[in-house]
């Protein structure tokens, strides 16, 4: 849930918005009684991961109903981050999509982004590919370290 919010913040800022983490609501998938007050999904109210996992099934009914309602309507559930440039806001939430929607076609760790712009209003521009694995993440971090070192004058 935090990686999705971070992605929303990055995309929003790259789009010119001055969005802050604290102003970006995230719909938690962790049931309310299992969340620690004030910590969102960072900490659980359970004493251990094992206790958390033992308690979790008693809260399955709500999510199972949402899933069944979506399936009955020919839809799927997807946990998505949204950047709304017009209204200058971002959010992360569970949404329903028709089965022919590009977001419904994801599998495994694939990531997808849809750009809806003045030119791509009727048919958004879709970029889809594998999610960042260990190698991609390491390469990105190394690239950022090199950029920072260059900025600080270490590479001149």
ZIURPE-V512094 format. One record per pair of residues at least 12 apart in sequence whose C-alpha atoms are under 6 Angstrom apart, sorted by the first residue. I is the first residue (numbers start at 1). J is the second residue. D is the distance in whole Angstrom. If there is no record, write none. Layout:
BEGIN
i = <I:I>
j = <J:J>
d = <D:D>
END
This chain:
BEGIN
i = <4:8:12:24:24:25:26:26:27:75:75:75:76:76:77:77:78:78:79:79:80:80:109:110:110:110:111:111:111:111:112:112:113:113:114>
j = <81:81:83:90:91:91:91:92:93:97:98:99:96:97:95:96:94:95:93:94:92:93:131:129:130:131:128:129:130:131:127:128:126:127:126>
d = <6:6:6:5:5:5:6:5:5:5:4:5:6:5:6:5:6:5:6:4:6:6:5:6:4:5:6:6:6:5:6:4:6:5:5>
END
